[in-house]
Amino acid sequence: MIMDLVVPFYNPQPGWEQKFVNRYNQFISDYFNGDKESIHVIVVNDGSENRFTEKEVTFLKENI
């Protein structure tokens, strides 16, 4: 692993998880030659009251 990526979210907009995965995959492709093992992703619920449920967390786990 080369780095930890800590990403806080506070009441994210609808569809945030898909946008995050798309941007993350592009970042990995551009800077790490597609090697997802180079980065440890830490997504933080920064006090959200909505749109940060187990559904979104599961989607992230399955796609990152």
C-alpha positions as a Markdown table, in Angstrom:
| # | Residue | x | y | z |
|---|---|---|---|---|
| 1 | Met | 0.0 | 0.0 | 0.0 |
| 2 | Ile | 1.3 | 3.4 | -0.9 |
| 3 | Met | -1.2 | 5.7 | 0.7 |
| 4 | Asp | -4.4 | 6.1 | 2.8 |
| 5 | Leu | -7.2 | 8.1 | 1.3 |
| 6 | Val | -9.6 | 9.6 | 3.9 |
| 7 | Val | -12.8 | 11.0 | 2.4 |
| 8 | Pro | -15.3 | 12.6 | 4.8 |
| 9 | Phe | -18.9 | 13.0 | 3.6 |
| 10 | Tyr | -21.6 | 15.1 | 5.3 |
| 11 | Asn | -25.1 | 14.8 | 4.0 |
| 12 | Pro | -24.0 | 13.8 | 0.5 |
| 13 | Gln | -26.1 | 14.4 | -2.6 |
| 14 | Pro | -28.2 | 11.6 | -4.1 |
| 15 | Gly | -26.0 | 9.2 | -6.1 |
| 16 | Trp | -22.8 | 10.2 | -4.3 |
| 17 | Glu | -21.6 | 6.6 | -4.1 |
| 18 | Gln | -21.7 | 6.1 | -7.8 |
| 19 | Lys | -19.9 | 9.4 | -8.5 |
| 20 | Phe | -17.3 | 8.5 | -5.9 |
| 21 | Val | -16.6 | 5.1 | -7.3 |
| 22 | Asn | -16.3 | 6.6 | -10.9 |
| 23 | Arg | -13.9 | 9.2 | -9.7 |
| 24 | Tyr | -11.9 | 6.8 | -7.6 |
| 25 | Asn | -11.6 | 4.4 | -10.5 |
| 26 | Gln | -10.4 | 7.1 | -12.8 |
| 27 | Phe | -7.9 | 8.3 | -10.1 |
| 28 | Ile | -6.5 | 4.7 | -9.7 |
| 29 | Ser | -6.3 | 4.4 | -13.5 |
| 30 | Asp | -4.5 | 7.7 | -14.0 |
| 31 | Tyr | -2.0 | 7.6 | -11.1 |
| 32 | Phe | -1.6 | 3.9 | -10.0 |
| 33 | Asn | -1.9 | 2.0 | -13.3 |
| 34 | Gly | -5.2 | 0.5 | -12.1 |
| 35 | Asp | -3.6 | -1.1 | -9.0 |
| 36 | Lys | -6.4 | -0.8 | -6.4 |
| 37 | Glu | -4.1 | -2.4 | -3.8 |
| 38 | Ser | -2.0 | 0.7 | -3.7 |
| 39 | Ile | -4.6 | 2.8 | -1.8 |
| 40 | His | -6.5 | 2.1 | 1.4 |
| 41 | Val | -9.8 | 4.0 | 1.2 |
| 42 | Ile | -11.4 | 5.3 | 4.4 |
| 43 | Val | -14.8 | 6.8 | 3.9 |
| 44 | Val | -16.0 | 8.7 | 6.9 |
| 45 | Asn | -19.6 | 9.6 | 7.8 |
| 46 | Asp | -19.1 | 13.1 | 9.1 |
| 47 | Gly | -22.4 | 13.3 | 11.0 |
| 48 | Ser | -24.7 | 12.8 | 8.1 |
| 49 | Glu | -28.4 | 12.4 | 8.8 |
| 50 | Asn | -29.3 | 11.1 | 5.3 |
| 51 | Arg | -28.0 | 9.2 | 2.3 |
| 52 | Phe | -25.3 | 7.5 | 4.2 |
| 53 | Thr | -26.8 | 4.1 | 4.9 |
| 54 | Glu | -25.6 | 0.5 | 4.8 |
| 55 | Lys | -26.9 | 0.4 | 1.1 |
| 56 | Glu | -24.3 | 3.0 | 0.1 |
| 57 | Val | -21.5 | 1.5 | 2.2 |
| 58 | Thr | -22.2 | -2.0 | 0.7 |
| 59 | Phe | -22.1 | -0.5 | -2.8 |
| 60 | Leu | -18.7 | 1.1 | -2.0 |
| 61 | Lys | -17.3 | -2.2 | -0.6 |
| 62 | Glu | -18.4 | -4.1 | -3.7 |
| 63 | Asn | -17.0 | -1.6 | -6.2 |
| 64 | Ile | -13.8 | -0.4 | -4.7 |
